[in-house]
Amino acid sequence: MSNVTDPALQEELAKVAHEMADAARIETLRLFRMSGLVADDKSGGAAFDPVTEADRAAERAMRDILDRKRPDDSVFGEEFGTKTGTSGLTWVLDPIDGTRGFLCGTPTWGVLISVADLTGPVFGLIDQPYIQERFVGGFGQAELQGPHGTKPLATRSSRPFAESTLLSTFPEVGTPEERRAFTDVAKEVNLVRYGMDCYGYALLAAGQVDLVIEAGLQAYDVHAPICVIEAAGGIVSNWQGGAAHNGGRVIAAANSDVHAVALSILQDGLDG
């Protein structure tokens, strides 16, 4: 089994993650804002769940790198499923988190790359290829690399809950029960914005907002954001306060104070 506390291994894993992000940038930008891009619907006739050739090409490019550089690791990707390895490490890949935004030409989608051991995710990247911002978290790193240079990531310090900013991807959030609980939180904050996809989590890590609350997520939606946000000083949990790396109902918070208040409201809303 791999020992992720080994600095040499950490350096190698981070290097491979960045190499995959570079490759995914090429594949996604090749088709971003291109006329005639076709999206297939994975939902089977339910709510529109698109996938494009950009999603598939980006994941193929990342898996090709792992086949060469880390062949003994497991891989779990949104588009091509699971490959079982023997090292005890698993790469969790979302080649385009926010394909709906990708189709609309908004720069709020991103490439999510993380590596996990048996305890959960330990290092991750949120990469936005079009604006060339890469948010890095884990192995002692918490930084934003972008066209304006590299700077440390740090979440917001505590403030009155009524002054908080809350982000979510969909106003509908999840089930009717989950929507009611979310709305209870939204009523108590200063500002709510929608449609951010993974970029909302990146903004939280960068100290721009206080909360991201979502439901119905998959593991590949949250592993990288968990790494980045926790490295920046924030908290990510499920709506019961437990581990969130399996997806489902997720709350990301800038600090323990805002997390505690929002969690209490969510739980009261679900119990009501």
N, C-alpha and C positions, 0 to 999 in steps of 0.2 A: 504494500500500500504506500502511496506517495505521502510524504510528510510536508504539508504546506507551510510549516514554520521554517523550513530550510530557505535561507535567503537566495541561494542559487536557483532553486526551483521557482520561487516567487518571481525572480527576474525573468526566467524563461517563460513562465505562464503569461506574465504581463506583455512580454515581447510578442508572443503568439497572438494574444488578444488584439494588440494594436495592428499587427499584420493582417488579421482578419478584418478589422474595421477599415483598414486602407483598401482592401480588396472589395469589400461591400460598398464602399463609396463609389468606386469605379462602376460597378454594376448597377447601382440604383440611379446614379446621375446620368447614366447612359439613356435611361428611359423617362426620367422625371421631366414633367411638363412637355412631353413629346405628344404630338397629335396622333390620334389613332391607337393609343394604348388600350388594349383590351383587358377587361377584368372578368374573371370567372367568379361565380357565386358559390361559395362553399357551404351556404346555409341550408341548401336543399329546399328552398322556397320559404324559409322563415325570414327574419330580419336580414337584410343584405349584408353579406360577409365576404368582401372581395379578396381575391388574390390575383396578382399579375405576374408576368414573366420577370419583372424586376425582383419580386419577392423570391421566386424560385432561383433566379440566377445568382442573387446575393448569397442565398444559403448554400448553393452548390459551391460557390467560390470559397466560402468559409470552411465548408467540410473538406474541400480539396486540401486546404492548408493543414487542417487537423490530421488528415490521412498521412500527410508527409511528415509533419512535425511532432504530432502527439498521437500516434496510431493506437496506443493502448488505453487511451481515455474513452469514456463513454460520451455520447453526444445525444442531446435532446433538442430538436429543432421544430419550429412550428410547421414547416412545410413538408419535411421528410422524416419526421418521427424520430425513433430511438435507435441508436446503435450502441450495443453493449460492449463495454471495455473491461479491463482487468486492473487498472491502476488505482481505483477508488476515487477518481476524479471524474466529474461530468461537466461538459460544456453545455450551456443552455443558450440557445440562439433564437432570436426573433429578427429575421432579416429586414422586415419593415414593420415596426410597431406604429400603426396608424395608416394602414393602406387606404382608408377612406380619405384621409388628408392628403396622401400622396396623389390620389386620383384628382383631387381638387386643386392641386398645385400649392397647397399651404406648406410652409417649412416647419411644421410642428411634428412630423413623423420622425422616426429615428431607427437606428440599428442598435439592437440590444445584444450584448455579448457578456456572458459571465461564466465563471468556473466555480463549481461547488464540490465540497467533500461530503462526508457522511453527515456532517452537522448542518449543512446548508451552504448558501453562496458565500464565497470568500473574496472574490475580486470581480469587478464589473466595469463596463463602459456603456455610456449612453452617447451615441454619436449622431450628430445631425449633419449629414454630408453637404447639403446645399449651402448652409451658412458656416460650415467648417468648424463647428464647435464640438469638442469631445470632452465629456465629463467622466472623470476617472475616480474610482473609489476602491480602496482595499490595499492590503500589504503596506500600510503606513502612508498611503497616498490619498489625497483628496484635493483634486485640482481640475480646473477648466483650462483646456488647451484650445486656442482659437486664433482667429486672425488678428486679435488685439493683444496677443501674447498669452503667457501662462500665468494663472493666478490661483491662489488657494480657494477652495470651497469651504463655506461655513454657513450653517443654517442660521435663521433669525433667533435672537434671544427672546425671552419671554416678554409679552405685552398683554394688555387687557384683551380678553377673548373677543370682545365686541369690535376690536380694531383689526381682527384677523382677515386675511384673504384666503379664500377656499377655491381650489380648482377641481374640475372633474371633466371627464371626456364627454359623457352623455348626460343631458338633463334627466333622462329616464332612469339612469343609474343601474337598476336591476329589476328585481321583482317589485310589485306594488308595496310590499312590506318594507323592502330596502329603500325604496324611493321615499316613503313617509319618514323613515328614520333620518335619511340624508336631508330631507327638507327641514326637519327639526333643527339640524345643525346650521343649515344655510340661513335660517331665520335669525340666528344669533350672531352672525359675523358681519363684517363691514362690506365685503365685496365677494361676489361669486362669479367665476368665469368658466366657460365650457369649451371643449373641443381641442384640448392641448395634447392629448395622447401622452406619449412618454416624456414629451418636453415639459409637461407640468411637474414631473418628478425632478427633472434637471433644474428647473427654476426654484424648486424648494431647496435643493442642495446648494444652490447659488445664493440663497438668502433673500430671494425676491418675494416669496409667498410663505404662508404659514401652514397650509393644509392641502392635502390631496386625498379625496375619499372616493372610492370606486367599489364596484361589486362585479361578480361574474368573471373575474380574471383567471388566466392560466399561469402556470409557473413561469413560462417564458416571458410573460408580461411584467413580472415583478422581480425576478432574481437580480438583474443588473441594477434597477433602481434601488433595491435594498442595499446593495454594496455601496453605491454612490452616496445615498442619503445618510446611512449610518456612519460612513467615513467622514462626512461633513458635520456630524454632531446631531443628526436628527434621529427620529424613531419611526420604524415601520412595523405594524402589527396587523393582525386580523381584528375584526370588530369585537372580539372578546378579549383582546389584549395579548393573545398568544402569537406564535410564529406565523408569518405570512408567506413563507416561500413556496407553499403549495398553491397559492392563488386564492380565488374566492373573493370574500369581502376584505378589502384592504384599506387601512388608514395610514397615511404618512404624515408626520408632523415635525415641525421645526424644533420642538423642544418638549420636555416632559410635561410642562404646564398646559400647553395647548392640546397636547395629546390626551391628557387626563380629562379635560373638560369635554372635548369632542367625543371621546370614547363613552363617557357617562351619558351624554345626550343620545348617542346612537343606541346604546343598550336600553335606555328608557324607551326609545321609540320602537325598538323591536319587541319589548315586553308589553307595550301598551296596546 
